[in-house]
Amino acid sequence: MCIRDSCAQCDTLMISESNYSLVKVSSLNGTNGGELTFDNKNNTRWRTKGNGPHEIVFDLGKPYDINGFSTKTRWEGSGRVGGYKIYVSNDTTKWGEGEKFDRARYTSNKTEDSTYFGAVNGRFVRLILESNNADLQISEFRFYKDSTCSVSGKKNQPIDFPSISKKTTN
C-alpha cells in the first residue's frame, strides 16, 4: 500500500473528469447542480443549502485504484469544505467504513485542497461534506488513482475525532 507522501515510487495520476458522472447529491441551491463539479469550468459550481452535512456520489465510469481527491472553489471564505468523509465502493449500496475522515486544510492555496490515502479499488466515490461557513460552493472535484503500486488488500484506518467544545475551569 502506498500513500503519496511516503512512497516515492508510486505514481498518482488524475482520473479524467470526462469519465465522471453524477449519481446523487443531497441538496441543491437553485440550478447549481453537482454535475458542475466536473465540467472543467471554475466559474460554475455545485451549491448546497445550509451547513450540511452534504453528500455527493460520483461514478468514475470503471474501477480504479483510487488514492485521493482534490476540491476547488472560487471563494476564500464561506462556501469551502470544512470537514469530509470519503467512501469508495464498486456499487452504490455497500460503502463500508470509509477511507478517510479529515478537515480540509487549504494550506498552500486558499481555494484548493487535496488529500491522499492508501489506494482502494472502486468505481463509485461518496463524499460526506461539512461546510466551514454556510452552504458549500464547490467548483471542481478531481479524483486520483495509484498507477504503479498494487493495492495490498489492507484497509485504511480512519479515525473520526469529534470536535471538543471549549472547556474552562477555575
DSSP file (Angstrom, degrees, kcal/mol; ACC not computed):
  #  RESIDUE AA STRUCTURE BP1 BP2  ACC     N-H-->O    O-->H-N    N-H-->O    O-->H-N    TCO  KAPPA ALPHA  PHI   PSI    X-CA   Y-CA   Z-CA
    1    1 A M              0   0    0      0, 0.0     2,-0.4     0, 0.0   150,-0.1   0.000 360.0 360.0 360.0 134.3    0.0    0.0    0.0
    2    2 A C        -     0   0    0    147,-0.1   117,-0.7   115,-0.1     2,-0.5  -0.950 360.0-161.2-120.4 136.7    1.4    3.4   -0.9
    3    3 A I    >>  -     0   0    0     -2,-0.4     3,-2.3   115,-0.1     4,-0.8  -0.964  31.2-120.7-111.9 133.4    0.5    6.8    0.5
    4    4 A R  G >4 S+     0   0    0     -2,-0.5     3,-0.8     1,-0.3     6,-0.1   0.802 107.9  44.9 -45.0 -48.9    1.5    9.6   -1.7
    5    5 A D  G 34 S+     0   0    0      1,-0.2    -1,-0.3    -3,-0.1     3,-0.1   0.632 120.0  40.0 -76.0 -12.6    3.8   11.4    0.7
    6    6 A S  G <4 S+     0   0    0     -3,-2.3     2,-0.3     1,-0.2    -1,-0.2   0.310 107.8  57.9-120.5  10.5    5.6    8.3    2.0
    7    7 A C    X<  -     0   0    0     -4,-0.8     3,-1.6    -3,-0.8    -1,-0.2  -0.725  54.4-178.0-143.9  89.4    6.1    6.2   -1.2
    8    8 A A  T 3  S+     0   0    0     -2,-0.3    -1,-0.1     1,-0.3    -4,-0.0   0.742  78.5  63.0 -64.4 -25.9    8.1    7.9   -3.9
    9    9 A Q  T 3  S+     0   0    0      2,-0.1     2,-0.4   139,-0.0    -1,-0.3   0.572  83.2  94.4 -80.4  -5.5    7.9    5.1   -6.4
   10   10 A C    <   -     0   0    0     -3,-1.6     2,-0.6    -6,-0.1    -3,-0.1  -0.706  67.1-145.4 -87.0 133.3    4.1    5.3   -6.7
   11   11 A D        -     0   0    0     -2,-0.4   136,-3.0     2,-0.0     2,-0.6  -0.881   8.4-159.5 -99.1 120.5    2.6    7.5   -9.5
   12   12 A T  E     -A  146   0A   0     -2,-0.6     2,-0.4   134,-0.2   134,-0.2  -0.890  16.2-177.2 -99.2 119.9   -0.6    9.3   -8.6
   13   13 A L  E     -A  145   0A   0    132,-2.6   132,-3.2    -2,-0.6     2,-0.2  -0.903  28.5-111.1-120.1 146.2   -2.5   10.3  -11.7
   14   14 A M  E     -A  144   0A   0     -2,-0.4     2,-0.5   130,-0.2   130,-0.3  -0.543  28.1-127.8 -73.0 136.8   -5.7   12.2  -12.1
   15   15 A I        -     0   0    0    128,-3.2   128,-0.5    -2,-0.2     5,-0.1  -0.761  39.2-102.2 -82.1 126.7   -8.6   10.2  -13.4
   16   16 A S    >   -     0   0    0     -2,-0.5     3,-1.9     1,-0.2     4,-0.3  -0.233  19.0-140.5 -57.0 129.6  -10.0   12.1  -16.3
   17   17 A E  G >  S+     0   0    0      1,-0.3     3,-1.0     2,-0.2    -1,-0.2   0.664  96.7  77.5 -65.5 -14.8  -13.2   14.1  -15.5
   18   18 A S  G 3  S+     0   0    0      1,-0.2    -1,-0.3    21,-0.0    -2,-0.1   0.702  92.6  53.8 -67.4 -16.2  -14.6   13.1  -18.9
   19   19 A N  G <  S+     0   0    0     -3,-1.9    -1,-0.2    41,-0.0    -2,-0.2   0.638  90.3 101.1 -87.7 -16.0  -15.3    9.6  -17.2
   20   20 A Y    <   +     0   0    0     -3,-1.0     2,-0.3    -4,-0.3    40,-0.2  -0.325  43.5 175.5 -74.1 149.0  -17.2   11.1  -14.3
   21   21 A S  E     -B   59   0A   0     38,-1.8    38,-2.8    -2,-0.0     2,-0.5  -0.972  31.9-111.2-143.1 158.0  -21.0   11.1  -13.9
   22   22 A L  E     +B   58   0A   0     -2,-0.3    36,-0.2    36,-0.2     3,-0.1  -0.747  26.9 177.3 -92.2 129.8  -23.2   12.2  -11.0
   23   23 A V  E     -     0   0A   0     34,-2.8     2,-0.3    -2,-0.5    35,-0.2   0.848  64.7 -32.0 -93.7 -48.3  -25.1    9.6   -9.1
   24   24 A K  E     -B   57   0A   0     33,-1.2    33,-2.6    10,-0.0    -1,-0.4  -0.985  42.8-152.9-166.4 158.5  -26.7   11.9   -6.5
   25   25 A V  E     -B   56   0A   0     -2,-0.3    31,-0.2    31,-0.2     3,-0.1  -0.965  18.3-140.3-132.0 152.5  -26.5   15.0   -4.3
   26   26 A S  S    S+     0   0    0     29,-2.3     2,-0.3    -2,-0.3    30,-0.1   0.779  82.1  10.3 -85.0 -27.3  -28.2   15.6   -1.0
   27   27 A S        -     0   0    0     28,-0.4     2,-0.3     2,-0.0    -1,-0.2  -0.988  58.0-164.2-151.9 160.4  -29.0   19.2   -1.6
   28   28 A L        -     0   0    0     -2,-0.3     2,-0.6    20,-0.1    20,-0.2  -0.997  11.1-152.2-147.8 136.8  -29.1   21.8   -4.3
   29   29 A N  S >  S-     0   0    0     18,-2.3     3,-1.0     3,-0.5     2,-0.2  -0.925  70.1 -45.5-113.8 104.8  -29.4   25.6   -4.2
   30   30 A G  T 3  S-     0   0    0     -2,-0.6    17,-0.0     1,-0.2     0, 0.0  -0.522 112.7 -30.9  73.3-138.6  -31.1   26.8   -7.4
   31   31 A T  T 3  S+     0   0    0     -2,-0.2     2,-1.6     1,-0.1    -1,-0.2   0.164 100.4 117.9-100.6  16.9  -29.8   25.3  -10.7
   32   32 A N    <   -     0   0    0     -3,-1.0    15,-1.8    15,-0.1    -3,-0.5  -0.604  49.5-177.1 -88.0  79.9  -26.3   24.8   -9.4
   33   33 A G    >   -     0   0    0     -2,-1.6     3,-1.7    13,-0.2     4,-0.1  -0.255  40.4-108.6 -83.3 164.9  -26.1   21.0   -9.6
   34   34 A G  G >  S+     0   0    0      1,-0.3     3,-1.9     2,-0.2    12,-0.1   0.725 110.6  72.8 -62.4 -25.3  -23.4   18.5   -8.7
   35   35 A E  G >  S+     0   0    0      1,-0.3     3,-1.1     2,-0.1    -1,-0.3   0.690  83.8  70.7 -65.5 -15.7  -22.6   17.8  -12.4
   36   36 A L  G X  S+     0   0    0     -3,-1.7     3,-0.8     1,-0.2     5,-0.3   0.574  80.4  75.8 -75.7  -8.1  -21.0   21.2  -12.4
   37   37 A T  G <  S+     0   0    0     -3,-1.9   104,-2.9     1,-0.2    -1,-0.2   0.485 103.9  34.7 -82.9  -1.6  -18.1   19.9  -10.2
   38   38 A F  G <  S+     0   0    0     -3,-1.1    -1,-0.2   102,-0.2    -2,-0.1   0.026  84.9 101.3-137.7  30.6  -16.6   18.1  -13.2
   39   39 A D  S <  S-     0   0    0     -3,-0.8    -2,-0.1   100,-0.4     3,-0.1   0.389  88.4-121.4 -94.1   2.8  -17.3   20.4  -16.1
   40   40 A N  S    S+     0   0    0      1,-0.2     2,-0.4    99,-0.1   100,-0.1   0.777  76.3 117.9  64.0  29.0  -13.7   21.8  -16.1
   41   41 A K    >   -     0   0    0     -5,-0.3     3,-1.1    98,-0.3    -2,-0.2  -0.980  50.1-163.3-128.7 119.1  -15.0   25.4  -15.5
   42   42 A N  T 3  S+     0   0    0     -2,-0.4    -1,-0.1     1,-0.2    32,-0.1   0.582  87.6  66.3 -77.9  -7.7  -14.1   27.2  -12.4
   43   43 A N  T 3  S+     0   0    0     96,-0.1     2,-0.3     2,-0.0    -1,-0.2   0.402  94.4  66.7 -94.6   4.2  -16.9   29.8  -12.9
   44   44 A T    <   -     0   0    0     -3,-1.1     2,-0.3    -8,-0.2   -12,-0.0  -0.797  67.3-180.0-113.6 164.0  -19.6   27.2  -12.4
   45   45 A R        -     0   0    0     -2,-0.3     2,-0.6    28,-0.1    94,-0.2  -0.999  35.8-116.6-160.6 155.8  -20.4   25.4   -9.1
   46   46 A W  E     -G  138   0B   0     92,-2.8    92,-2.0    -2,-0.3     2,-0.5  -0.877  38.8-166.6 -89.0 125.5  -22.4   23.0   -7.1
   47   47 A R  E     -G  137   0B   0    -15,-1.8   -18,-2.3    -2,-0.6    90,-0.2  -0.971   1.5-162.6-120.9 131.2  -24.1   25.0   -4.4
   48   48 A T        -     0   0    0     88,-1.9     2,-0.5    -2,-0.5    87,-0.1  -0.465  20.5-110.9-103.0 174.5  -25.8   23.4   -1.4
   49   49 A K  S    S-     0   0    0     -2,-0.2     3,-0.3    86,-0.1   -20,-0.0  -0.936  72.6 -17.5-108.2 129.6  -28.4   24.5    1.1
   50   50 A G  S    S-     0   0    0     -2,-0.5    86,-0.3     1,-0.2    -2,-0.1  -0.055  97.1 -54.6  76.8-175.6  -27.4   25.1    4.7
   51   51 A N  S    S+     0   0    0      1,-0.2    80,-1.6    84,-0.1     3,-0.2   0.624  84.7 168.1 -80.7 -14.9  -24.4   23.9    6.7
   52   52 A G        -     0   0    0     -3,-0.3    -1,-0.2     1,-0.3     2,-0.2  -0.479  63.1-120.4  92.7-164.7  -24.9   20.2    6.0
   53   53 A P        -     0   0    0      0, 0.0     2,-0.3     0, 0.0    -1,-0.3   0.298  55.4-164.8 -71.2 155.1  -23.6   17.6    6.2
   54   54 A H  E     - C   0 129A   0     75,-3.2    75,-3.5    -3,-0.2     2,-0.4  -0.865   6.7-152.0-116.4 149.0  -23.9   17.3    2.4
   55   55 A E  E     + C   0 128A   0     -2,-0.3   -29,-2.3    73,-0.2   -28,-0.4  -0.965  14.2 175.8-125.2 138.9  -23.5   14.2    0.3
   56   56 A I  E     -BC  25 127A   0     71,-1.9    71,-2.7    -2,-0.4     2,-0.4  -0.991  10.7-162.1-138.7 135.9  -22.3   13.8   -3.3
   57   57 A V  E     -BC  24 126A   0    -33,-2.6   -34,-2.8    -2,-0.3   -33,-1.2  -0.973   7.1-165.5-123.0 129.9  -21.8   10.5   -5.1
   58   58 A F  E     -BC  22 125A   0     67,-3.0    67,-2.0    -2,-0.4     2,-0.5  -0.849  15.9-148.8-113.0 147.5  -19.8   10.1   -8.3
   59   59 A D  E     -BC  21 124A   0    -38,-2.8   -38,-1.8    -2,-0.3    65,-0.2  -0.984   8.2-163.6-107.7 119.7  -19.5    7.2  -10.8
   60   60 A L  E     -     0   0A   0     63,-2.8    64,-0.1    -2,-0.5   -40,-0.1   0.397  41.5-113.3 -87.2   4.0  -16.0    7.3  -12.2
   61   61 A G  E    S+     0   0A   0     62,-0.2    62,-0.1   -40,-0.1    63,-0.1  -0.055  87.0  11.4  94.9 -33.8  -17.0    5.1  -15.2
   62   62 A K  E    S-     0   0A   0     61,-0.2     2,-0.1    60,-0.1    60,-0.1  -0.956  96.9 -71.1-163.4 165.9  -15.0    2.0  -14.2
   63   63 A P  E     +     0   0A   0      0, 0.0     2,-0.3     0, 0.0    60,-0.3  -0.413  50.3 173.8 -69.2 141.3  -13.0    0.7  -11.2
   64   64 A Y  E     - C   0 122A   0     58,-2.4    58,-2.4    56,-0.2     2,-1.5  -0.913  45.9-104.5-135.0 162.6   -9.7    2.4  -10.4
   65   65 A D  E     - C   0 121A   0     -2,-0.3    81,-2.9    81,-0.3    56,-0.3  -0.712  51.1-159.7 -85.6  84.1   -7.2    2.1   -7.5
   66   66 A I  E     +DC 145 120A   0     54,-2.1    54,-2.5    -2,-1.5    79,-0.3  -0.477  28.1 161.1 -75.8 130.9   -8.4    5.4   -6.0
   67   67 A N  E     -     0   0A   0     77,-2.3    50,-2.2     1,-0.3     2,-0.3   0.238  56.4  -3.9-136.2  14.9   -6.0    7.1   -3.6
   68   68 A G  E     -DC 144 116A   0     76,-0.9    76,-2.6    48,-0.3     2,-0.3  -0.961  46.8-149.1 175.0 170.7   -7.0   10.7   -3.4
   69   69 A F  E     -DC 143 115A   0     46,-2.0    46,-2.5    -2,-0.3     2,-0.3  -0.983   7.8-152.7-152.5 160.2   -9.2   13.7   -4.4
   70   70 A S  E     -DC 142 114A   0     72,-2.5    72,-2.0    -2,-0.3     2,-0.4  -0.953   6.2-156.7-132.9 156.0   -9.0   17.4   -4.7
   71   71 A T  E     -DC 141 113A   0     42,-2.6    42,-2.0    -2,-0.3     2,-0.4  -0.966   5.3-165.6-131.7 148.4  -11.5   20.2   -4.4
   72   72 A K  E     +DC 140 112A   0     68,-2.2    67,-2.3    -2,-0.4    68,-1.7  -0.998   8.5 173.8-137.2 138.9  -11.6   23.7   -5.8
   73   73 A T        -     0   0    0     38,-2.6    65,-0.1    -2,-0.4     7,-0.1  -0.946  34.5-134.3-137.4 159.2  -13.7   26.7   -5.1
   74   74 A R  S    S+     0   0    0     63,-0.3     2,-0.3    -2,-0.3    64,-0.1   0.558  83.7  82.9 -86.4  -8.4  -13.7   30.3   -6.2
   75   75 A W        -     0   0    0     62,-0.3    -2,-0.1    36,-0.1    62,-0.1  -0.748  54.9-165.8-106.8 143.0  -14.2   31.5   -2.6
   76   76 A E  S    S+     0   0    0     -2,-0.3    -1,-0.1     4,-0.1     3,-0.1   0.616  84.6  25.9 -95.4 -16.2  -11.7   32.0    0.2
   77   77 A G  S >  S+     0   0    0      1,-0.4     3,-0.9    34,-0.0    55,-0.2   0.500 115.4  18.7-111.8-107.3  -14.2   32.3    3.0
   78   78 A S  T 3  S+     0   0    0      1,-0.2    -1,-0.4    54,-0.1    56,-0.2  -0.265 109.1  45.7 -68.3 156.8  -17.7   30.9    3.1
   79   79 A G  T 3  S+     0   0    0     54,-1.4    58,-2.9     1,-0.3    -1,-0.2   0.329  82.5 120.4  95.0  -7.1  -18.6   28.0    0.8
   80   80 A R  S <  S-     0   0    0     -3,-0.9    52,-2.2    56,-0.2    53,-0.4  -0.521  72.6 -94.8 -89.9 159.3  -15.5   25.9    1.3
   81   81 A V  E     -E  131   0A   0     50,-0.2    50,-0.3    -2,-0.2     3,-0.1  -0.526  36.0-178.3 -69.3 132.7  -15.4   22.4    2.6
   82   82 A G  E     -     0   0A   0     48,-3.8    22,-3.1     1,-0.4     2,-0.3   0.872  66.5  -3.6 -93.3 -61.6  -14.8   22.2    6.4
   83   83 A G  E     -EF 130 103A   0     47,-0.5    47,-2.8    20,-0.3    -1,-0.4  -0.888  67.7-170.4-130.3 162.0  -14.6   18.5    7.1
   84   84 A Y  E     -EF 129 102A   0     18,-2.8    18,-2.3    -2,-0.3     2,-0.4  -0.987  18.7-157.6-150.8 158.6  -15.1   15.4    4.9
   85   85 A K  E     -EF 128 101A   0     43,-1.8    43,-2.5    -2,-0.3     2,-0.4  -0.992  19.9-157.5-131.7 134.1  -15.5   11.7    4.9
   86   86 A I  E     -EF 127 100A   0     14,-2.2    13,-3.4    -2,-0.4    14,-1.1  -0.948   8.9-174.9-119.3 136.5  -14.7    9.7    1.7
   87   87 A Y  E     -E  126   0A   0     39,-2.5    39,-2.5    -2,-0.4     2,-0.4  -0.958   5.9-162.7-126.7 144.0  -16.0    6.3    0.8
   88   88 A V  E     +E  125   0A   0     -2,-0.4     2,-0.3     7,-0.4    37,-0.2  -0.993  20.5 155.4-129.4 135.9  -15.1    4.1   -2.2
   89   89 A S  E     -E  124   0A   0     35,-2.2    35,-3.1    -2,-0.4    34,-1.6  -0.956  48.5-128.6-151.6 165.8  -17.1    1.2   -3.4
   90   90 A N  S    S+     0   0    0     -2,-0.3     2,-0.3    32,-0.3    32,-0.1   0.356  99.1  30.0-100.3   2.6  -17.9   -0.9   -6.5
   91   91 A D  S    S-     0   0    0      3,-0.4    33,-0.1    33,-0.1     3,-0.1  -0.929  83.2-115.9-146.1 173.5  -21.6   -0.4   -6.0
   92   92 A T  S    S+     0   0    0     -2,-0.3     3,-0.1     1,-0.2    33,-0.0   0.210 105.3  54.0 -99.8  16.7  -23.8    2.3   -4.6
   93   93 A T  S    S+     0   0    0      1,-0.2     2,-0.7     2,-0.0    -1,-0.2   0.644  97.1  59.2-118.9 -23.9  -25.2    0.3   -1.7
   94   94 A K        +     0   0    0      1,-0.1    -3,-0.4    -3,-0.1    -4,-0.3  -0.867  52.3 158.3-113.5  98.5  -22.2   -1.1    0.2
   95   95 A W    >   -     0   0    0     -2,-0.7     3,-0.7     1,-0.2    -7,-0.4   0.574  29.1-159.0 -99.4 -10.4  -20.0    1.8    1.4
   96   96 A G  T 3   -     0   0    0      1,-0.2    -1,-0.2    -9,-0.1     3,-0.1  -0.253  50.6 -41.2  67.4-155.2  -18.1    0.1    4.2
   97   97 A E  T 3  S-     0   0    0      1,-0.2    -1,-0.2     2,-0.0     2,-0.0   0.485  89.3-103.9 -92.0  -4.6  -16.4    2.1    7.0
   98   98 A G    <   -     0   0    0     -3,-0.7   -11,-0.3   -10,-0.2    -1,-0.2  -0.027  14.6-118.6  95.5 156.1  -14.9    4.9    4.9
   99   99 A E  S    S+     0   0    0    -13,-3.4     2,-0.3     1,-0.3    19,-0.2   0.778  85.8   1.7-102.7 -36.4  -11.4    5.6    3.7
  100  100 A K  E     -F   86   0A   0    -14,-1.1   -14,-2.2    58,-0.1     2,-0.4  -0.963  49.5-167.8-157.1 137.7  -10.5    8.9    5.3
  101  101 A F  E     +F   85   0A   0     -2,-0.3    58,-0.3   -16,-0.2     2,-0.3  -0.995  36.5 131.3-121.2 130.5  -12.2   11.4    7.7
  102  102 A D  E     -F   84   0A   0    -18,-2.3   -18,-2.8    -2,-0.4     2,-0.4  -0.958  53.4 -95.6-163.2 177.1  -10.4   14.7    8.0
  103  103 A R  E     -F   83   0A   0     -2,-0.3   -20,-0.3   -20,-0.3     2,-0.1  -0.848  45.3-107.9-102.2 144.5  -10.7   18.5    8.0
  104  104 A A        -     0   0    0    -22,-3.1     9,-0.0    -2,-0.4    11,-0.0  -0.488  30.4-166.7 -69.2 144.6   -9.9   20.5    4.8
  105  105 A R        -     0   0    0     -2,-0.1    -1,-0.1     9,-0.1     8,-0.1   0.839   8.7-172.3-105.5 -42.7   -6.6   22.3    5.1
  106  106 A Y        +     0   0    0      1,-0.1     7,-0.1     8,-0.1    -2,-0.1   0.865  33.6 148.4  47.5  42.1   -6.4   24.9    2.2
  107  107 A T        +     0   0    0      1,-0.1     3,-0.1     3,-0.0    -1,-0.1   0.950  65.8  27.4 -76.3 -49.7   -2.8   25.4    3.3
  108  108 A S  S    S+     0   0    0      1,-0.3     2,-0.4     4,-0.1    -1,-0.1   0.780 133.3  25.5 -87.0 -26.0   -0.9   26.3    0.1
  109  109 A N    >   -     0   0    0      3,-0.5     3,-1.5     1,-0.0    -1,-0.3  -0.985  69.3-143.1-140.1 125.5   -3.9   27.8   -1.9
  110  110 A K  T 3  S+     0   0    0     -2,-0.4    -1,-0.0     1,-0.3    -3,-0.0   0.562 102.1  42.1 -68.8  -7.0   -6.9   29.3   -0.2
  111  111 A T  T 3  S+     0   0    0      1,-0.1   -38,-2.6   -37,-0.1     2,-0.3   0.325 110.2  58.6-119.9   6.3   -9.3   28.0   -2.8
  112  112 A E  E <   +C   72   0A   0     -3,-1.5    -3,-0.5   -40,-0.2     2,-0.3  -0.984  51.2 176.3-137.4 147.5   -7.9   24.4   -3.3
  113  113 A D  E     -C   71   0A   0    -42,-2.0   -42,-2.6    -2,-0.3     2,-0.3  -0.988   5.9-169.3-147.6 144.3   -7.3   21.4   -1.1
  114  114 A S  E     -C   70   0A   0     -2,-0.3     2,-0.3   -44,-0.2   -44,-0.2  -0.960   2.0-172.9-131.3 150.4   -6.1   17.8   -1.8
  115  115 A T  E     -C   69   0A   0    -46,-2.5   -46,-2.0    -2,-0.3     2,-0.3  -0.993   3.2-164.4-142.4 149.3   -6.0   14.7    0.2
  116  116 A Y  E     +C   68   0A   0     -2,-0.3     2,-0.3   -48,-0.2   -48,-0.3  -0.930  10.4 168.6-133.0 155.7   -4.5   11.3   -0.3
  117  117 A F  E     -     0   0A   0    -50,-2.2  -113,-0.2    -2,-0.3  -115,-0.1  -0.916  50.1 -57.9-152.9 173.6   -4.9    7.9    1.3
  118  118 A G  E    S-     0   0A   0     -2,-0.3    38,-0.2   -19,-0.2  -115,-0.1  -0.392  72.7 -93.0 -61.0 135.8   -4.0    4.2    0.8
  119  119 A A  E     -     0   0A   0   -117,-0.7     2,-0.4   -52,-0.1   -52,-0.2  -0.176  43.3-171.5 -58.3 138.9   -5.3    3.1   -2.6
  120  120 A V  E     -C   66   0A   0    -54,-2.5   -54,-2.1    -3,-0.1     2,-0.4  -1.000  22.7-125.6-132.8 129.2   -8.8    1.4   -2.7
  121  121 A N  E     +C   65   0A   0     -2,-0.4     2,-0.3   -56,-0.3   -56,-0.2  -0.620  54.4 120.9 -78.9 127.8  -10.2   -0.3   -5.7
  122  122 A G  E     -C   64   0A   0    -58,-2.4   -58,-2.4    -2,-0.4   -32,-0.3  -0.969  54.1-144.0-175.6 164.1  -13.6    1.1   -6.7
  123  123 A R  E    S+     0   0A   0    -34,-1.6   -63,-2.8    -2,-0.3     2,-0.4   0.687  84.0  60.3-106.5 -30.6  -15.8    2.7   -9.2
  124  124 A F  E     -CE  59  89A   0    -35,-3.1   -35,-2.2   -65,-0.2     2,-0.4  -0.830  60.9-163.2-109.5 140.8  -18.1    4.9   -7.0
  125  125 A V  E     -CE  58  88A   0    -67,-2.0   -67,-3.0    -2,-0.4     2,-0.5  -0.986   2.3-167.3-124.0 129.3  -17.0    7.7   -4.7
  126  126 A R  E     -CE  57  87A   0    -39,-2.5   -39,-2.5    -2,-0.4     2,-0.5  -0.971   3.9-167.9-116.8 125.7  -19.2    9.1   -1.9
  127  127 A L  E     -CE  56  86A   0    -71,-2.7   -71,-1.9    -2,-0.5     2,-0.6  -0.960   8.9-163.8-114.8 128.2  -18.2   12.3   -0.1
  128  128 A I  E     -CE  55  85A   0    -43,-2.5   -43,-1.8    -2,-0.5     2,-0.4  -0.965  25.3-170.8-106.0 119.8  -19.9   13.5    3.0
  129  129 A L  E     -CE  54  84A   0    -75,-3.5   -75,-3.2    -2,-0.6     2,-0.4  -0.891  20.7-159.2-123.2 141.6  -19.0   17.1    3.4
  130  130 A E  E     - E   0  83A   0    -47,-2.8   -48,-3.8    -2,-0.4   -47,-0.5  -0.895  23.7-126.6-110.2 147.2  -19.4   19.8    6.1
  131  131 A S  E     - E   0  81A   0    -80,-1.6     3,-0.2    -2,-0.4   -50,-0.2  -0.680   2.6-144.5 -90.0 146.8  -19.2   23.5    5.3
  132  132 A N  S    S+     0   0    0    -52,-2.2     2,-0.2     1,-0.3    -1,-0.1   0.666  91.6   0.2 -81.5 -15.3  -16.8   25.7    7.1
  133  133 A N  S    S-     0   0    0    -53,-0.4   -54,-1.4     1,-0.3    -1,-0.3  -0.639 120.2 -36.0-173.7 109.5  -19.4   28.5    7.0
  134  134 A A  S    S-     0   0    0     -3,-0.2    -1,-0.3    -2,-0.2    -3,-0.1  -0.332 105.8  -6.9  70.4-150.3  -22.9   28.4    5.4
  135  135 A D  S    S-     0   0    0    -87,-0.1   -56,-0.3     1,-0.1     2,-0.3  -0.268  75.0-105.5 -77.2 163.6  -23.6   26.5    2.2
  136  136 A L        -     0   0    0    -86,-0.3   -88,-1.9    -5,-0.1     2,-0.3  -0.654  26.5-173.0 -86.3 145.4  -21.0   24.7    0.0
  137  137 A Q  E     +G   47   0B   0    -58,-2.9     2,-0.5    -2,-0.3   -63,-0.3  -0.752  13.5 177.0-137.4  88.2  -19.9   26.2   -3.3
  138  138 A I  E     -G   46   0B   0    -92,-2.0   -92,-2.8    -2,-0.3   -65,-0.2  -0.830  16.0-175.7-102.5 124.3  -17.6   23.7   -5.0
  139  139 A S        +     0   0    0    -67,-2.3  -100,-0.4    -2,-0.5     2,-0.3   0.912  68.6   4.5 -81.1 -46.7  -16.3   24.5   -8.5
  140  140 A E  E     - D   0  72A   0    -68,-1.7   -68,-2.2  -102,-0.1     2,-0.4  -0.999  50.5-165.9-146.0 141.7  -14.4   21.3   -9.2
  141  141 A F  E     - D   0  71A   0   -104,-2.9     2,-0.3    -2,-0.3   -70,-0.2  -0.962  14.3-174.4-116.7 143.8  -13.7   17.8   -7.8
  142  142 A R  E     - D   0  70A   0    -72,-2.0   -72,-2.5    -2,-0.4     2,-0.3  -0.993   9.5-151.7-135.6 145.6  -10.9   15.6   -9.1
  143  143 A F  E     - D   0  69A   0   -128,-0.5  -128,-3.2    -2,-0.3     2,-0.3  -0.881   9.3-148.5-118.3 150.1  -10.1   12.0   -8.2
  144  144 A Y  E     -AD  14  68A   0    -76,-2.6   -77,-2.3    -2,-0.3   -76,-0.9  -0.865   4.0-154.3-122.2 150.3   -6.7   10.4   -8.3
  145  145 A K  E     -AD  13  66A   0   -132,-3.2  -132,-2.6    -2,-0.3     2,-0.7  -0.899  21.6-122.6-122.9 152.5   -5.5    6.8   -9.0
  146  146 A D  E     -A   12   0A   0    -81,-2.9   -81,-0.3    -2,-0.3  -134,-0.2  -0.848  30.5-178.9 -90.1 116.8   -2.5    4.9   -8.0
  147  147 A S  S    S+     0   0    0   -136,-3.0    -1,-0.1    -2,-0.7  -135,-0.1   0.571  70.1  27.9-100.6  -9.1   -1.0    3.7  -11.3
  148  148 A T  S    S+     0   0    0   -137,-0.4     2,-0.4     1,-0.1  -138,-0.1   0.707 100.7  71.7-124.6 -30.0    2.1    1.8  -10.2
  149  149 A C  S    S-     0   0    0   -138,-0.2     2,-0.1  -147,-0.0  -147,-0.1  -0.728  77.7-122.5 -94.4 139.4    1.7    0.2   -6.8
  150  150 A S        -     0   0    0     -2,-0.4     2,-0.5     1,-0.1   -31,-0.1  -0.470  27.1-107.0 -77.9 150.6   -0.6   -2.7   -6.3
  151  151 A V        -     0   0    0      1,-0.1    -1,-0.1    -2,-0.1   -31,-0.1  -0.661  28.6-155.9 -75.8 125.4   -3.5   -2.5   -3.8
  152  152 A S        -     0   0    0     -2,-0.5    -1,-0.1   -33,-0.2     3,-0.1   0.581  33.6-113.1 -85.3  -9.9   -2.4   -4.7   -1.0
  153  153 A G  S    S+     0   0    0      1,-0.4     2,-0.1     0, 0.0    -1,-0.1   0.356  73.0 134.7  91.0  -7.0   -5.8   -5.5    0.5
  154  154 A K        -     0   0    0      1,-0.1    -1,-0.4     0, 0.0     2,-0.4  -0.454  53.2-125.2 -72.8 150.8   -5.1   -3.6    3.7
  155  155 A K        -     0   0    0     -2,-0.1     2,-0.1    -3,-0.1    -1,-0.1  -0.765  16.7-117.0 -98.2 142.7   -7.8   -1.3    4.9
  156  156 A N        -     0   0    0     -2,-0.4   -56,-0.1   -38,-0.2    -1,-0.0  -0.438  23.6-141.7 -66.9 152.4   -7.4    2.4    5.6
  157  157 A Q        -     0   0    0     -2,-0.1     2,-0.1   -58,-0.1   -58,-0.1  -0.673  20.7-173.9-121.7  76.0   -7.9    3.2    9.3
  158  158 A P        -     0   0    0      0, 0.0     2,-0.5     0, 0.0   -58,-0.1  -0.447   8.2-157.2 -71.5 143.2   -9.7    6.5    9.5
  159  159 A I        -     0   0    0    -58,-0.3     2,-0.8    -2,-0.1   -58,-0.1  -0.988   2.4-154.9-121.1 125.0  -10.3    7.9   13.0
  160  160 A D        -     0   0    0     -2,-0.5   -58,-0.1   -60,-0.0   -60,-0.0  -0.872   9.5-171.8-104.7 106.1  -13.1   10.4   13.5
  161  161 A F        -     0   0    0     -2,-0.8     3,-0.1   -60,-0.1    -2,-0.0  -0.872  19.3-137.5 -97.9 114.1  -12.4   12.7   16.4
  162  162 A P        -     0   0    0      0, 0.0     2,-0.0     0, 0.0    -2,-0.0  -0.338  33.1 -91.3 -66.6 153.0  -15.5   14.8   17.2
  163  163 A S        -     0   0    0      1,-0.1     2,-0.6    -2,-0.0     0, 0.0  -0.364  36.4-139.4 -62.8 140.9  -14.9   18.5   18.0
  164  164 A I        -     0   0    0     -3,-0.1     3,-0.1    -2,-0.0    -1,-0.1  -0.913  18.5-127.9-104.7 125.3  -14.4   19.2   21.6
  165  165 A S        -     0   0    0     -2,-0.6     2,-0.1     1,-0.1    -1,-0.0  -0.281  39.2 -81.8 -69.2 158.9  -16.1   22.4   22.8
  166  166 A K        -     0   0    0      1,-0.0     2,-0.4     0, 0.0    -1,-0.1  -0.403  50.0-160.8 -63.7 130.5  -14.1   24.9   24.7
  167  167 A K        -     0   0    0     -2,-0.1     2,-0.3    -3,-0.1    -1,-0.0  -0.910   6.1-167.1-115.7 141.7  -13.8   24.0   28.4
  168  168 A T        -     0   0    0     -2,-0.4     2,-0.3     2,-0.0     0, 0.0  -0.899   4.1-175.4-124.5 157.2  -13.0   26.3   31.3
  169  169 A T              0   0    0     -2,-0.3    -2,-0.0     1,-0.1     0, 0.0  -0.956 360.0 360.0-143.6 162.2  -12.0   25.6   34.8
  170  170 A N              0   0    0     -2,-0.3    -1,-0.1     0, 0.0    -2,-0.0   0.342 360.0 360.0-137.3 360.0  -11.3   27.7   37.9
